[in-house]
Amino acid sequence: MTELSWNEFCELYFDSAREYAEIHLKRLRRKIGDFDRHIDLDYVKDAAVLSSLEKAYAHFDSKRGVKITTYLSTLVHNEIVDEVSKETKNSAVQQDINDLKTAIRIYGNDDSSEARSQLIPRLKAAIARLSASDQVILNYYLEDKSSYIAKSTEVLGISETYVSVRRNRILKLLPKLMEMTRSDYLQYCYEYDGGVLAGKTGEYSIRSIHPNPIIPSLTIDNVAIKIVFLL
Protein backbone atom coordinates (compact mmCIF):
# COMPACT_ATOMS: atom_id res chain seq x y z
CA MET A 1 0.00 0.00 0.00
CA THR A 2 2.79 2.39 0.79
CA GLU A 3 6.52 2.78 1.10
CA LEU A 4 6.10 3.11 4.86
CA SER A 5 7.46 0.30 7.00
CA TRP A 6 5.06 -1.55 9.28
CA ASN A 7 6.30 0.35 12.35
CA GLU A 8 5.99 3.72 10.59
CA PHE A 9 2.49 2.84 9.47
CA CYS A 10 1.49 1.89 13.01
CA GLU A 11 2.95 5.09 14.43
CA LEU A 12 0.69 7.06 12.11
CA TYR A 13 -2.54 5.11 12.47
CA PHE A 14 -2.48 3.01 15.64
CA ASP A 15 -4.06 5.70 17.83
CA SER A 16 -6.81 6.32 15.27
CA ALA A 17 -7.54 2.60 15.02
CA ARG A 18 -7.72 2.39 18.80
CA GLU A 19 -10.19 5.30 18.92
CA TYR A 20 -12.33 3.66 16.23
CA ALA A 21 -12.35 0.44 18.27
CA GLU A 22 -13.63 2.29 21.35
CA ILE A 23 -16.34 4.01 19.30
CA HIS A 24 -17.54 0.90 17.47
CA LEU A 25 -17.51 -1.20 20.63
CA LYS A 26 -19.74 1.33 22.40
CA ARG A 27 -22.09 1.44 19.41
CA LEU A 28 -22.29 -2.35 19.32
CA ARG A 29 -23.08 -2.47 23.03
CA ARG A 30 -25.93 0.01 22.54
CA LYS A 31 -27.21 -2.13 19.68
CA ILE A 32 -27.08 -5.60 21.26
CA GLY A 33 -27.08 -4.81 24.98
CA ASP A 34 -24.57 -5.96 27.59
CA PHE A 35 -21.83 -8.33 26.46
CA ASP A 36 -21.14 -11.72 27.99
CA ARG A 37 -19.36 -11.00 31.29
CA HIS A 38 -16.57 -13.43 30.36
CA ILE A 39 -15.54 -11.42 27.31
CA ASP A 40 -12.24 -9.57 27.68
CA LEU A 41 -13.03 -6.26 26.00
CA ASP A 42 -9.38 -5.17 26.01
CA TYR A 43 -8.56 -8.33 24.09
CA VAL A 44 -11.38 -7.63 21.63
CA LYS A 45 -10.08 -4.12 21.00
CA ASP A 46 -6.49 -5.27 20.61
CA ALA A 47 -7.51 -8.02 18.21
CA ALA A 48 -9.65 -5.68 16.12
CA VAL A 49 -7.00 -2.95 15.99
CA LEU A 50 -4.15 -5.24 15.04
CA SER A 51 -6.10 -7.18 12.42
CA SER A 52 -7.44 -3.95 10.89
CA LEU A 53 -3.99 -2.38 10.71
CA GLU A 54 -2.62 -5.50 9.02
CA LYS A 55 -5.39 -5.48 6.42
CA ALA A 56 -5.09 -1.76 5.80
CA TYR A 57 -1.31 -2.00 5.45
CA ALA A 58 -1.62 -4.87 2.98
CA HIS A 59 -4.63 -3.79 0.92
CA PHE A 60 -5.35 -0.04 1.07
CA ASP A 61 -5.26 1.62 -2.33
CA SER A 62 -5.52 5.42 -2.38
CA LYS A 63 -6.41 5.30 -6.09
CA ARG A 64 -9.89 4.06 -5.17
CA GLY A 65 -10.76 7.50 -3.79
CA VAL A 66 -11.35 6.38 -0.20
CA LYS A 67 -9.50 8.01 2.70
CA ILE A 68 -7.27 5.73 4.72
CA THR A 69 -9.07 6.79 7.91
CA THR A 70 -12.47 5.89 6.45
CA TYR A 71 -11.14 2.57 5.21
CA LEU A 72 -9.54 1.82 8.57
CA SER A 73 -12.68 2.71 10.50
CA THR A 74 -14.73 0.30 8.38
CA LEU A 75 -12.19 -2.45 8.94
CA VAL A 76 -12.18 -1.86 12.69
CA HIS A 77 -15.98 -1.97 12.81
CA ASN A 78 -16.08 -5.31 11.00
CA GLU A 79 -13.33 -6.75 13.19
CA ILE A 80 -15.08 -5.61 16.39
CA VAL A 81 -18.28 -7.36 15.31
CA ASP A 82 -16.38 -10.53 14.41
CA GLU A 83 -14.34 -10.61 17.62
CA VAL A 84 -17.37 -10.06 19.87
CA SER A 85 -19.15 -12.88 18.04
CA LYS A 86 -16.18 -15.22 18.50
CA GLU A 87 -15.76 -14.30 22.16
CA THR A 88 -19.46 -14.76 22.86
CA LYS A 89 -19.34 -18.30 21.46
CA ASN A 90 -16.14 -19.30 23.17
CA SER A 91 -14.71 -16.82 25.64
CA ALA A 92 -11.31 -17.12 27.27
CA VAL A 93 -10.43 -20.39 25.56
CA GLN A 94 -7.09 -21.81 26.68
CA GLN A 95 -5.26 -24.48 24.70
CA ASP A 96 -2.45 -26.73 25.89
CA ILE A 97 0.55 -27.12 23.65
CA ASN A 98 0.31 -30.92 23.84
CA ASP A 99 -2.30 -30.92 21.07
CA LEU A 100 0.26 -29.49 18.64
CA LYS A 101 2.82 -32.01 19.84
CA THR A 102 0.30 -34.77 19.15
CA ALA A 103 -0.34 -33.49 15.65
CA ILE A 104 3.39 -33.41 14.91
CA ARG A 105 3.82 -36.94 16.25
CA ILE A 106 0.94 -38.24 14.13
CA TYR A 107 1.98 -36.54 10.90
CA GLY A 108 5.71 -37.08 11.38
CA ASN A 109 5.74 -40.68 12.59
CA ASP A 110 3.12 -42.22 10.36
CA ASP A 111 4.16 -45.56 8.87
CA SER A 112 4.10 -44.14 5.35
CA SER A 113 7.17 -42.36 4.03
CA GLU A 114 4.82 -39.88 2.35
CA ALA A 115 3.48 -38.65 5.70
CA ARG A 116 6.95 -38.28 7.15
CA SER A 117 8.26 -36.38 4.13
CA GLN A 118 5.30 -34.01 4.24
CA LEU A 119 5.55 -32.94 7.90
CA ILE A 120 7.61 -29.80 7.21
CA PRO A 121 5.58 -28.81 4.09
CA ARG A 122 2.39 -29.44 6.08
CA LEU A 123 3.61 -27.21 8.90
CA LYS A 124 4.78 -24.54 6.45
CA ALA A 125 1.40 -24.48 4.75
CA ALA A 126 -0.36 -24.19 8.12
CA ILE A 127 1.91 -21.38 9.33
CA ALA A 128 1.47 -19.54 6.02
CA ARG A 129 -2.26 -19.40 6.68
CA LEU A 130 -1.75 -17.61 10.02
CA SER A 131 -1.94 -13.82 10.07
CA ALA A 132 1.33 -11.90 9.89
CA SER A 133 1.10 -10.91 13.56
CA ASP A 134 0.41 -14.50 14.61
CA GLN A 135 3.51 -15.61 12.73
CA VAL A 136 5.53 -13.01 14.65
CA ILE A 137 4.15 -14.12 18.03
CA LEU A 138 4.74 -17.78 17.22
CA ASN A 139 8.30 -17.12 16.06
CA TYR A 140 9.20 -15.17 19.21
CA TYR A 141 7.56 -17.83 21.40
CA LEU A 142 9.63 -20.57 19.80
CA GLU A 143 12.81 -18.50 20.11
CA ASP A 144 12.43 -17.75 23.82
CA LYS A 145 9.37 -18.56 25.91
CA SER A 146 10.50 -16.17 28.64
CA SER A 147 10.74 -13.06 26.45
CA TYR A 148 8.24 -13.60 23.62
CA ILE A 149 5.56 -11.45 25.28
CA ALA A 150 7.85 -8.45 25.68
CA LYS A 151 9.22 -8.77 22.14
CA SER A 152 5.76 -9.19 20.59
CA THR A 153 4.38 -6.25 22.55
CA GLU A 154 7.23 -4.02 21.40
CA VAL A 155 7.05 -4.98 17.72
CA LEU A 156 3.27 -5.24 17.35
CA GLY A 157 2.25 -2.48 19.76
CA ILE A 158 -0.35 -4.60 21.55
CA SER A 159 -1.04 -5.55 25.16
CA GLU A 160 0.67 -8.39 27.00
CA THR A 161 -2.72 -10.00 27.63
CA TYR A 162 -3.51 -10.08 23.94
CA VAL A 163 -0.13 -11.64 23.11
CA SER A 164 -0.60 -14.39 25.69
CA VAL A 165 -4.15 -15.24 24.66
CA ARG A 166 -3.23 -15.05 20.98
CA ARG A 167 -0.35 -17.49 21.56
CA ASN A 168 -2.78 -20.02 23.03
CA ARG A 169 -5.11 -19.67 20.08
CA ILE A 170 -2.29 -20.08 17.58
CA LEU A 171 -1.31 -23.38 19.20
CA LYS A 172 -4.93 -24.48 19.03
CA LEU A 173 -5.34 -23.45 15.40
CA LEU A 174 -2.17 -24.99 13.94
CA PRO A 175 -3.22 -28.64 14.36
CA LYS A 176 -6.49 -27.86 12.56
CA LEU A 177 -4.66 -26.14 9.74
CA MET A 178 -2.39 -29.17 9.41
CA GLU A 179 -5.40 -31.39 8.65
CA MET A 180 -5.37 -30.63 4.93
CA THR A 181 -6.85 -32.54 2.05
CA ARG A 182 -5.18 -33.11 -1.32
CA SER A 183 -6.94 -30.07 -2.75
CA ASP A 184 -5.65 -28.00 0.20
CA TYR A 185 -2.11 -29.02 -0.66
CA LEU A 186 -2.65 -28.00 -4.25
CA GLN A 187 -3.80 -24.56 -3.14
CA TYR A 188 -1.47 -23.85 -0.23
CA CYS A 189 1.55 -26.08 -0.35
CA TYR A 190 2.75 -27.33 -3.72
CA GLU A 191 3.33 -26.18 -7.26
CA TYR A 192 2.55 -29.03 -9.66
CA ASP A 193 3.58 -29.99 -13.16
CA GLY A 194 1.33 -32.90 -14.05
CA GLY A 195 1.92 -34.55 -10.69
CA VAL A 196 -0.16 -36.00 -7.90
CA LEU A 197 0.26 -35.53 -4.18
CA ALA A 198 2.33 -38.66 -3.65
CA GLY A 199 4.67 -37.58 -6.41
CA LYS A 200 4.30 -40.84 -8.34
CA THR A 201 3.83 -39.02 -11.62
CA GLY A 202 4.98 -35.66 -12.81
CA GLU A 203 7.03 -33.18 -10.82
CA TYR A 204 6.12 -30.90 -7.94
CA SER A 205 7.90 -28.40 -5.74
CA ILE A 206 7.01 -26.55 -2.54
CA ARG A 207 5.13 -23.35 -3.26
CA SER A 208 7.09 -20.19 -2.53
CA ILE A 209 5.65 -18.21 0.40
CA HIS A 210 5.64 -14.43 0.58
CA PRO A 211 7.73 -12.86 3.35
CA ASN A 212 6.11 -11.62 6.53
CA PRO A 213 5.21 -7.92 6.00
CA ILE A 214 5.95 -7.02 9.63
CA ILE A 215 9.31 -8.77 9.88
CA PRO A 216 10.52 -9.53 6.32
CA SER A 217 13.46 -11.55 7.65
CA LEU A 218 11.09 -14.00 9.35
CA THR A 219 10.96 -17.19 7.29
CA ILE A 220 8.24 -19.80 7.57
CA ASP A 221 10.80 -22.52 6.91
CA ASN A 222 12.67 -21.64 10.10
CA VAL A 223 9.48 -21.40 12.15
CA ALA A 224 8.36 -24.85 10.96
CA ILE A 225 11.74 -26.38 11.81
CA LYS A 226 11.67 -24.76 15.27
CA ILE A 227 8.27 -26.32 15.94
CA VAL A 228 9.53 -29.80 15.10
CA PHE A 229 12.72 -29.59 17.14
CA LEU A 230 11.79 -27.33 20.06
CA LEU A 231 8.29 -28.31 21.09
C-alpha positions as CSV (number, residue, x, y, z in Angstrom):
1,M,0.0,0.0,0.0
2,T,2.8,2.4,0.8
3,E,6.5,2.8,1.1
4,L,6.1,3.1,4.9
5,S,7.5,0.3,7.0
6,W,5.1,-1.6,9.3
7,N,6.3,0.3,12.3
8,E,6.0,3.7,10.6
9,F,2.5,2.8,9.5
10,C,1.5,1.9,13.0
11,E,2.9,5.1,14.4
12,L,0.7,7.1,12.1
13,Y,-2.5,5.1,12.5
14,F,-2.5,3.0,15.6
15,D,-4.1,5.7,17.8
16,S,-6.8,6.3,15.3
17,A,-7.5,2.6,15.0
18,R,-7.7,2.4,18.8
19,E,-10.2,5.3,18.9
20,Y,-12.3,3.7,16.2
21,A,-12.3,0.4,18.3
22,E,-13.6,2.3,21.3
23,I,-16.3,4.0,19.3
24,H,-17.5,0.9,17.5
25,L,-17.5,-1.2,20.6
26,K,-19.7,1.3,22.4
27,R,-22.1,1.4,19.4
28,L,-22.3,-2.4,19.3
29,R,-23.1,-2.5,23.0
30,R,-25.9,0.0,22.5
31,K,-27.2,-2.1,19.7
32,I,-27.1,-5.6,21.3
33,G,-27.1,-4.8,25.0
34,D,-24.6,-6.0,27.6
35,F,-21.8,-8.3,26.5
36,D,-21.1,-11.7,28.0
37,R,-19.4,-11.0,31.3
38,H,-16.6,-13.4,30.4
39,I,-15.5,-11.4,27.3
40,D,-12.2,-9.6,27.7
41,L,-13.0,-6.3,26.0
42,D,-9.4,-5.2,26.0
43,Y,-8.6,-8.3,24.1
44,V,-11.4,-7.6,21.6
45,K,-10.1,-4.1,21.0
46,D,-6.5,-5.3,20.6
47,A,-7.5,-8.0,18.2
48,A,-9.6,-5.7,16.1
49,V,-7.0,-3.0,16.0
50,L,-4.1,-5.2,15.0
51,S,-6.1,-7.2,12.4
52,S,-7.4,-4.0,10.9
53,L,-4.0,-2.4,10.7
54,E,-2.6,-5.5,9.0
55,K,-5.4,-5.5,6.4
56,A,-5.1,-1.8,5.8
57,Y,-1.3,-2.0,5.5
58,A,-1.6,-4.9,3.0
59,H,-4.6,-3.8,0.9
60,F,-5.3,0.0,1.1
61,D,-5.3,1.6,-2.3
62,S,-5.5,5.4,-2.4
63,K,-6.4,5.3,-6.1
64,R,-9.9,4.1,-5.2
65,G,-10.8,7.5,-3.8
66,V,-11.3,6.4,-0.2
67,K,-9.5,8.0,2.7
68,I,-7.3,5.7,4.7
69,T,-9.1,6.8,7.9
70,T,-12.5,5.9,6.5
71,Y,-11.1,2.6,5.2
72,L,-9.5,1.8,8.6
73,S,-12.7,2.7,10.5
74,T,-14.7,0.3,8.4
75,L,-12.2,-2.5,8.9
76,V,-12.2,-1.9,12.7
77,H,-16.0,-2.0,12.8
78,N,-16.1,-5.3,11.0
79,E,-13.3,-6.8,13.2
80,I,-15.1,-5.6,16.4
81,V,-18.3,-7.4,15.3
82,D,-16.4,-10.5,14.4
83,E,-14.3,-10.6,17.6
84,V,-17.4,-10.1,19.9
85,S,-19.1,-12.9,18.0
86,K,-16.2,-15.2,18.5
87,E,-15.8,-14.3,22.2
88,T,-19.5,-14.8,22.9
89,K,-19.3,-18.3,21.5
90,N,-16.1,-19.3,23.2
91,S,-14.7,-16.8,25.6
92,A,-11.3,-17.1,27.3
93,V,-10.4,-20.4,25.6
94,Q,-7.1,-21.8,26.7
95,Q,-5.3,-24.5,24.7
96,D,-2.5,-26.7,25.9
97,I,0.5,-27.1,23.6
98,N,0.3,-30.9,23.8
99,D,-2.3,-30.9,21.1
100,L,0.3,-29.5,18.6
101,K,2.8,-32.0,19.8
102,T,0.3,-34.8,19.2
103,A,-0.3,-33.5,15.7
104,I,3.4,-33.4,14.9
105,R,3.8,-36.9,16.3
106,I,0.9,-38.2,14.1
107,Y,2.0,-36.5,10.9
108,G,5.7,-37.1,11.4
109,N,5.7,-40.7,12.6
110,D,3.1,-42.2,10.4
111,D,4.2,-45.6,8.9
112,S,4.1,-44.1,5.4
113,S,7.2,-42.4,4.0
114,E,4.8,-39.9,2.4
115,A,3.5,-38.6,5.7
116,R,7.0,-38.3,7.2
117,S,8.3,-36.4,4.1
118,Q,5.3,-34.0,4.2
119,L,5.6,-32.9,7.9
120,I,7.6,-29.8,7.2
121,P,5.6,-28.8,4.1
122,R,2.4,-29.4,6.1
123,L,3.6,-27.2,8.9
124,K,4.8,-24.5,6.5
125,A,1.4,-24.5,4.7
126,A,-0.4,-24.2,8.1
127,I,1.9,-21.4,9.3
128,A,1.5,-19.5,6.0
129,R,-2.3,-19.4,6.7
130,L,-1.7,-17.6,10.0
131,S,-1.9,-13.8,10.1
132,A,1.3,-11.9,9.9
133,S,1.1,-10.9,13.6
134,D,0.4,-14.5,14.6
135,Q,3.5,-15.6,12.7
136,V,5.5,-13.0,14.6
137,I,4.2,-14.1,18.0
138,L,4.7,-17.8,17.2
139,N,8.3,-17.1,16.1
140,Y,9.2,-15.2,19.2
141,Y,7.6,-17.8,21.4
142,L,9.6,-20.6,19.8
143,E,12.8,-18.5,20.1
144,D,12.4,-17.7,23.8
145,K,9.4,-18.6,25.9
146,S,10.5,-16.2,28.6
147,S,10.7,-13.1,26.5
148,Y,8.2,-13.6,23.6
149,I,5.6,-11.5,25.3
150,A,7.9,-8.5,25.7
151,K,9.2,-8.8,22.1
152,S,5.8,-9.2,20.6
153,T,4.4,-6.3,22.6
154,E,7.2,-4.0,21.4
155,V,7.1,-5.0,17.7
156,L,3.3,-5.2,17.3
157,G,2.2,-2.5,19.8
158,I,-0.4,-4.6,21.5
159,S,-1.0,-5.6,25.2
160,E,0.7,-8.4,27.0
161,T,-2.7,-10.0,27.6
162,Y,-3.5,-10.1,23.9
163,V,-0.1,-11.6,23.1
164,S,-0.6,-14.4,25.7
165,V,-4.1,-15.2,24.7
166,R,-3.2,-15.1,21.0
167,R,-0.4,-17.5,21.6
168,N,-2.8,-20.0,23.0
169,R,-5.1,-19.7,20.1
170,I,-2.3,-20.1,17.6
171,L,-1.3,-23.4,19.2
172,K,-4.9,-24.5,19.0
173,L,-5.3,-23.4,15.4
174,L,-2.2,-25.0,13.9
175,P,-3.2,-28.6,14.4
176,K,-6.5,-27.9,12.6
177,L,-4.7,-26.1,9.7
178,M,-2.4,-29.2,9.4
179,E,-5.4,-31.4,8.6
180,M,-5.4,-30.6,4.9
181,T,-6.8,-32.5,2.0
182,R,-5.2,-33.1,-1.3
183,S,-6.9,-30.1,-2.7
184,D,-5.7,-28.0,0.2
185,Y,-2.1,-29.0,-0.7
186,L,-2.7,-28.0,-4.2
187,Q,-3.8,-24.6,-3.1
188,Y,-1.5,-23.8,-0.2
189,C,1.6,-26.1,-0.4
190,Y,2.7,-27.3,-3.7
191,E,3.3,-26.2,-7.3
192,Y,2.5,-29.0,-9.7
193,D,3.6,-30.0,-13.2
194,G,1.3,-32.9,-14.1
195,G,1.9,-34.6,-10.7
196,V,-0.2,-36.0,-7.9
197,L,0.3,-35.5,-4.2
198,A,2.3,-38.7,-3.7
199,G,4.7,-37.6,-6.4
200,K,4.3,-40.8,-8.3
201,T,3.8,-39.0,-11.6
202,G,5.0,-35.7,-12.8
203,E,7.0,-33.2,-10.8
204,Y,6.1,-30.9,-7.9
205,S,7.9,-28.4,-5.7
206,I,7.0,-26.6,-2.5
207,R,5.1,-23.3,-3.3
208,S,7.1,-20.2,-2.5
209,I,5.7,-18.2,0.4
210,H,5.6,-14.4,0.6
211,P,7.7,-12.9,3.4
212,N,6.1,-11.6,6.5
213,P,5.2,-7.9,6.0
214,I,5.9,-7.0,9.6
215,I,9.3,-8.8,9.9
216,P,10.5,-9.5,6.3
217,S,13.5,-11.5,7.7
218,L,11.1,-14.0,9.4
219,T,11.0,-17.2,7.3
220,I,8.2,-19.8,7.6
221,D,10.8,-22.5,6.9
222,N,12.7,-21.6,10.1
223,V,9.5,-21.4,12.1
224,A,8.4,-24.9,11.0
225,I,11.7,-26.4,11.8
226,K,11.7,-24.8,15.3
227,I,8.3,-26.3,15.9
228,V,9.5,-29.8,15.1
229,F,12.7,-29.6,17.1
230,L,11.8,-27.3,20.1
231,L,8.3,-28.3,21.1
